[in-house]
Amino acid sequence: LEELLEYPQLITTQPRPAGKSLAIISKSRCLGLMAADGLLRVGLRPVRFRGETLDRLKRVLPERWNEDNPIDVGDGGTPELIEAVTEICMNAPEVNGAMIVHAPLFPAVSNALVEAIMAVQGRSRVPLLVAWLGGKGMEQDRETLRKAKIPTTASLEDAARAFGAMHGHARDLELLREIPPRLPVDLRFNRVLAREIIDKGVSGRGGRLNELDCKALLAAY
């Protein structure tokens, strides 16, 4: 991923997602829906909020919010509101990760949002990733977030692929735990007996072992 931290940094700086369900927070419904489409393309999905989470979100979001995900905080969504919404989502039991989508318009607001995102990062049990859209002029903000160990991309597509990579890594680790060891931990071989049986067959029977000798040889291992 061109705009993303190196893959090892991505999977070591964030908690491993426990599932495919993500929350998307944005000041633009259109950008939020585009982010949701990107998640679906990599096998993930926007989470469906449940009762307690919905109640907590309703207490901080504008009345016009339709209980949908992506969460559109509106053009007037302040950094404080985005921080509060993100924290609720990241600590909801049905949420496996959160993505903040931001297209900066005013530097002062962007600076405050960077601070808010860094603050909420330390109070989360799930991975957080930011799609901070814009050209080279926005790279300083992206780099600030990356230095705070928050994976940050310049495109929605890279953000979706990053979550896909984290989910795939977590799934692979779970599969490895399910594979039983190929051999017992405590291996004991009777090499002396095995050598005696083989030497006996080679010297006295033309290089052949009878049935009893074969069984005894296998038992030695």
C-alpha positions as a LaTeX table, in Angstrom:
\begin{tabular}{lrrr}
\hline
Residue & $x$ (\AA) & $y$ (\AA) & $z$ (\AA) \\
\hline
Leu1 & 0.00 & 0.00 & 0.00 \\
Glu2 & 1.67 & 3.15 & $-1.24$ \\
Glu3 & 0.48 & 5.60 & 1.44 \\
Leu4 & 0.52 & 3.17 & 4.34 \\
Leu5 & 3.03 & 2.24 & 6.99 \\
Glu6 & 5.07 & $-0.85$ & 6.25 \\
Tyr7 & 3.06 & $-4.00$ & 6.75 \\
Pro8 & 4.97 & $-5.18$ & 9.89 \\
Gln9 & 4.31 & $-1.80$ & 11.53 \\
Leu10 & 0.63 & $-1.99$ & 10.63 \\
Ile11 & 0.07 & $-5.32$ & 12.36 \\
Thr12 & 2.25 & $-4.56$ & 15.40 \\
Thr13 & 0.97 & $-1.08$ & 16.30 \\
Gln14 & $-2.74$ & $-1.94$ & 16.40 \\
Pro15 & $-4.82$ & $-4.53$ & 18.27 \\
Arg16 & $-5.78$ & $-7.51$ & 16.13 \\
Pro17 & $-9.38$ & $-7.29$ & 14.92 \\
Ala18 & $-11.57$ & $-10.08$ & 16.30 \\
Gly19 & $-13.97$ & $-10.00$ & 13.35 \\
Lys20 & $-15.12$ & $-8.29$ & 10.15 \\
Ser21 & $-17.47$ & $-5.60$ & 11.51 \\
Leu22 & $-16.24$ & $-2.01$ & 11.40 \\
Ala23 & $-17.58$ & 1.41 & 12.31 \\
Ile24 & $-17.04$ & 4.29 & 9.88 \\
Ile25 & $-17.10$ & 7.90 & 11.10 \\
Ser26 & $-17.13$ & 10.77 & 8.64 \\
Lys27 & $-18.35$ & 14.33 & 8.13 \\
Ser28 & $-19.57$ & 13.35 & 4.66 \\
Arg29 & $-22.20$ & 10.67 & 4.04 \\
Cys30 & $-20.91$ & 10.25 & 0.49 \\
Leu31 & $-17.35$ & 9.56 & 1.62 \\
Gly32 & $-18.64$ & 7.24 & 4.32 \\
Leu33 & $-20.59$ & 5.19 & 1.79 \\
Met34 & $-17.55$ & 4.99 & $-0.48$ \\
Ala35 & $-15.51$ & 3.71 & 2.47 \\
Ala36 & $-18.20$ & 1.10 & 3.18 \\
Asp37 & $-18.04$ & $-0.08$ & $-0.44$ \\
Gly38 & $-14.28$ & $-0.46$ & $-0.10$ \\
Leu39 & $-14.70$ & $-2.63$ & 2.98 \\
Leu40 & $-17.18$ & $-4.89$ & 1.22 \\
Arg41 & $-14.71$ & $-5.40$ & $-1.63$ \\
Val42 & $-12.11$ & $-6.82$ & 0.75 \\
Gly43 & $-14.56$ & $-9.08$ & 2.58 \\
Leu44 & $-15.33$ & $-6.83$ & 5.55 \\
Arg45 & $-18.57$ & $-5.05$ & 6.42 \\
Pro46 & $-19.95$ & $-2.00$ & 8.24 \\
Val47 & $-21.18$ & $-3.06$ & 11.67 \\
Arg48 & $-24.86$ & $-2.98$ & 12.62 \\
Phe49 & $-25.05$ & $-1.16$ & 15.94 \\
Arg50 & $-26.97$ & $-2.81$ & 18.76 \\
Gly51 & $-29.18$ & $-1.42$ & 21.54 \\
Glu52 & $-26.75$ & $-0.03$ & 24.11 \\
Thr53 & $-24.39$ & 1.35 & 21.48 \\
Leu54 & $-27.28$ & 3.02 & 19.65 \\
Asp55 & $-28.44$ & 4.64 & 22.88 \\
Arg56 & $-24.98$ & 6.03 & 23.60 \\
Leu57 & $-24.58$ & 7.34 & 20.06 \\
Lys58 & $-27.99$ & 9.00 & 20.10 \\
Arg59 & $-27.01$ & 10.96 & 23.18 \\
Val60 & $-24.11$ & 12.68 & 21.36 \\
Leu61 & $-25.15$ & 12.75 & 17.67 \\
Pro62 & $-27.60$ & 15.19 & 16.04 \\
Glu63 & $-31.25$ & 14.14 & 16.03 \\
Arg64 & $-31.17$ & 13.71 & 12.24 \\
Trp65 & $-28.86$ & 10.69 & 12.57 \\
Asn66 & $-30.72$ & 7.67 & 11.19 \\
Glu67 & $-28.90$ & 5.00 & 13.25 \\
Asp68 & $-26.95$ & 4.01 & 10.15 \\
Asn69 & $-23.32$ & 3.07 & 9.65 \\
Pro70 & $-21.36$ & 4.88 & 8.19 \\
Ile71 & $-21.97$ & 7.53 & 10.85 \\
Asp72 & $-22.36$ & 10.97 & 9.29 \\
Val73 & $-21.61$ & 13.56 & 11.98 \\
Gly74 & $-22.45$ & 16.36 & 9.53 \\
Asp75 & $-20.46$ & 19.26 & 8.16 \\
Gly76 & $-20.58$ & 20.90 & 11.55 \\
Gly77 & $-19.20$ & 17.89 & 13.37 \\
Thr78 & $-16.55$ & 19.17 & 15.75 \\
Pro79 & $-13.33$ & 17.31 & 16.64 \\
Glu80 & $-14.82$ & 16.80 & 20.11 \\
Leu81 & $-17.91$ & 15.15 & 18.62 \\
Ile82 & $-15.84$ & 12.91 & 16.36 \\
Glu83 & $-13.68$ & 11.92 & 19.33 \\
Ala84 & $-16.75$ & 11.07 & 21.42 \\
Val85 & $-18.41$ & 9.06 & 18.63 \\
Thr86 & $-15.19$ & 7.19 & 17.83 \\
Glu87 & $-14.65$ & 6.26 & 21.47 \\
Ile88 & $-18.20$ & 4.90 & 21.76 \\
Cys89 & $-17.73$ & 2.83 & 18.63 \\
Met90 & $-14.30$ & 1.52 & 19.52 \\
Asn91 & $-15.51$ & 0.24 & 22.87 \\
Ala92 & $-18.78$ & $-1.26$ & 21.65 \\
Pro93 & $-18.78$ & $-5.09$ & 21.89 \\
Glu94 & $-20.11$ & $-5.54$ & 18.34 \\
Val95 & $-17.37$ & $-3.38$ & 16.76 \\
Asn96 & $-14.11$ & $-4.96$ & 15.56 \\
Gly97 & $-12.45$ & $-1.81$ & 14.27 \\
Ala98 & $-13.04$ & 1.85 & 13.42 \\
Met99 & $-12.20$ & 4.05 & 10.46 \\
Ile100 & $-12.27$ & 7.84 & 10.51 \\
Val101 & $-12.68$ & 9.42 & 7.08 \\
His102 & $-11.69$ & 13.08 & 6.79 \\
Ala103 & $-11.36$ & 15.47 & 3.86 \\
Pro104 & $-9.72$ & 18.58 & 5.36 \\
Leu105 & $-11.08$ & 22.02 & 4.46 \\
Phe106 & $-9.78$ & 24.27 & 7.24 \\
Pro107 & $-6.29$ & 23.83 & 8.78 \\
Ala108 & $-7.38$ & 24.88 & 12.28 \\
Val109 & $-10.13$ & 22.24 & 12.37 \\
Ser110 & $-7.77$ & 19.63 & 10.98 \\
Asn111 & $-5.15$ & 20.33 & 13.65 \\
Ala112 & $-7.75$ & 19.95 & 16.38 \\
Leu113 & $-9.00$ & 16.69 & 14.86 \\
Val114 & $-5.47$ & 15.28 & 14.74 \\
Glu115 & $-5.21$ & 15.93 & 18.48 \\
Ala116 & $-8.62$ & 14.37 & 19.11 \\
Ile117 & $-7.74$ & 11.22 & 17.16 \\
Met118 & $-4.46$ & 10.80 & 19.01 \\
Ala119 & $-6.32$ & 11.19 & 22.31 \\
Val120 & $-8.92$ & 8.53 & 21.56 \\
Gln121 & $-6.33$ & 6.08 & 20.21 \\
Gly122 & $-5.10$ & 5.22 & 23.68 \\
Arg123 & $-8.58$ & 4.35 & 24.97 \\
Ser124 & $-9.46$ & 1.62 & 22.51 \\
Arg125 & $-9.60$ & $-2.16$ & 22.46 \\
Val126 & $-9.90$ & $-2.40$ & 18.63 \\
Pro127 & $-7.79$ & $-1.11$ & 15.72 \\
Leu128 & $-8.23$ & 2.45 & 14.51 \\
Leu129 & $-7.31$ & 3.59 & 11.01 \\
Val130 & $-7.66$ & 7.01 & 9.41 \\
Ala131 & $-8.32$ & 7.88 & 5.77 \\
Trp132 & $-7.02$ & 11.48 & 5.68 \\
Leu133 & $-7.80$ & 12.52 & 2.15 \\
Gly134 & $-6.00$ & 15.19 & 0.14 \\
Gly135 & $-2.76$ & 15.82 & $-1.70$ \\
Lys136 & 0.75 & 16.58 & $-0.55$ \\
Gly137 & $-0.46$ & 19.52 & 1.51 \\
Met138 & $-2.10$ & 17.06 & 3.89 \\
Glu139 & 0.96 & 14.84 & 4.26 \\
Gln140 & 2.17 & 16.60 & 7.41 \\
Asp141 & $-1.08$ & 15.73 & 9.23 \\
Arg142 & $-0.86$ & 12.13 & 8.00 \\
Glu143 & 2.73 & 11.86 & 9.17 \\
Thr144 & 1.81 & 13.23 & 12.60 \\
Leu145 & $-0.81$ & 10.52 & 13.00 \\
Arg146 & 1.55 & 7.82 & 11.78 \\
Lys147 & 4.17 & 8.90 & 14.32 \\
Ala148 & 1.47 & 8.39 & 16.95 \\
Lys149 & 1.20 & 4.78 & 15.67 \\
Ile150 & $-2.14$ & 5.40 & 13.98 \\
Pro151 & $-2.15$ & 3.91 & 10.45 \\
Thr152 & $-3.18$ & 6.72 & 8.11 \\
Thr153 & $-3.76$ & 6.63 & 4.37 \\
Ala154 & $-4.48$ & 9.21 & 1.69 \\
Ser155 & $-7.20$ & 7.15 & 0.02 \\
Leu156 & $-10.29$ & 5.17 & 0.96 \\
Glu157 & $-9.09$ & 2.18 & $-1.06$ \\
Asp158 & $-5.83$ & 1.91 & 0.88 \\
Ala159 & $-7.69$ & 2.21 & 4.18 \\
Ala160 & $-10.00$ & $-0.66$ & 3.24 \\
Arg161 & $-7.08$ & $-2.83$ & 2.10 \\
Ala162 & $-5.25$ & $-2.08$ & 5.35 \\
Phe163 & $-8.16$ & $-3.36$ & 7.41 \\
Gly164 & $-8.34$ & $-6.36$ & 5.11 \\
Ala165 & $-4.66$ & $-7.05$ & 5.76 \\
Met166 & $-5.09$ & $-6.79$ & 9.53 \\
His167 & $-8.12$ & $-9.08$ & 9.49 \\
Gly168 & $-6.31$ & $-11.61$ & 7.30 \\
His169 & $-3.31$ & $-11.62$ & 9.62 \\
Ala170 & $-5.52$ & $-12.16$ & 12.67 \\
Arg171 & $-7.41$ & $-14.97$ & 10.92 \\
Asp172 & $-4.16$ & $-16.70$ & 9.90 \\
Leu173 & $-2.93$ & $-16.63$ & 13.50 \\
Glu174 & $-6.17$ & $-18.21$ & 14.69 \\
Leu175 & $-5.88$ & $-20.95$ & 12.08 \\
Leu176 & $-2.33$ & $-21.70$ & 13.17 \\
Arg177 & $-3.53$ & $-22.18$ & 16.75 \\
Glu178 & $-6.03$ & $-24.77$ & 15.53 \\
Ile179 & $-3.37$ & $-26.95$ & 13.85 \\
Pro180 & $-2.30$ & $-29.78$ & 16.19 \\
Pro181 & 1.41 & $-30.54$ & 16.50 \\
Arg182 & 2.53 & $-33.06$ & 13.91 \\
Leu183 & 4.50 & $-35.11$ & 16.41 \\
Pro184 & 4.27 & $-35.68$ & 20.17 \\
Val185 & 6.38 & $-33.31$ & 22.20 \\
Asp186 & 8.20 & $-36.11$ & 24.04 \\
Leu187 & 9.72 & $-38.45$ & 21.44 \\
Arg188 & 11.50 & $-41.60$ & 22.55 \\
Phe189 & 13.21 & $-44.02$ & 20.14 \\
Asn190 & 14.87 & $-47.37$ & 20.90 \\
Arg191 & 17.65 & $-47.02$ & 18.37 \\
Val192 & 19.70 & $-49.85$ & 19.87 \\
Leu193 & 16.88 & $-52.37$ & 19.38 \\
Ala194 & 16.16 & $-51.03$ & 15.89 \\
Arg195 & 19.81 & $-51.45$ & 14.89 \\
Glu196 & 19.89 & $-55.01$ & 16.23 \\
Ile197 & 16.79 & $-55.97$ & 14.23 \\
Ile198 & 18.15 & $-54.46$ & 11.01 \\
Asp199 & 21.60 & $-56.02$ & 11.45 \\
Lys200 & 19.99 & $-59.39$ & 12.10 \\
Gly201 & 17.92 & $-59.17$ & 8.93 \\
Val202 & 20.82 & $-58.00$ & 6.77 \\
Ser203 & 23.27 & $-60.63$ & 7.98 \\
Gly204 & 21.09 & $-63.68$ & 8.38 \\
Arg205 & 18.09 & $-63.43$ & 6.06 \\
Gly206 & 19.37 & $-61.95$ & 2.86 \\
Gly207 & 18.36 & $-58.43$ & 3.76 \\
Arg208 & 14.78 & $-59.34$ & 4.62 \\
Leu209 & 12.76 & $-59.02$ & 7.81 \\
Asn210 & 9.90 & $-61.31$ & 8.72 \\
Glu211 & 6.57 & $-60.05$ & 9.99 \\
Leu212 & 7.50 & $-60.20$ & 13.66 \\
Asp213 & 10.76 & $-58.33$ & 13.06 \\
Cys214 & 8.93 & $-55.61$ & 11.08 \\
Lys215 & 6.47 & $-55.08$ & 13.90 \\
Ala216 & 9.27 & $-54.94$ & 16.43 \\
Leu217 & 11.15 & $-52.40$ & 14.30 \\
Leu218 & 8.09 & $-50.14$ & 14.02 \\
Ala219 & 7.47 & $-50.44$ & 17.76 \\
Ala220 & 11.02 & $-49.20$ & 18.38 \\
Tyr221 & 9.92 & $-45.89$ & 16.82 \\
\hline
\end{tabular}
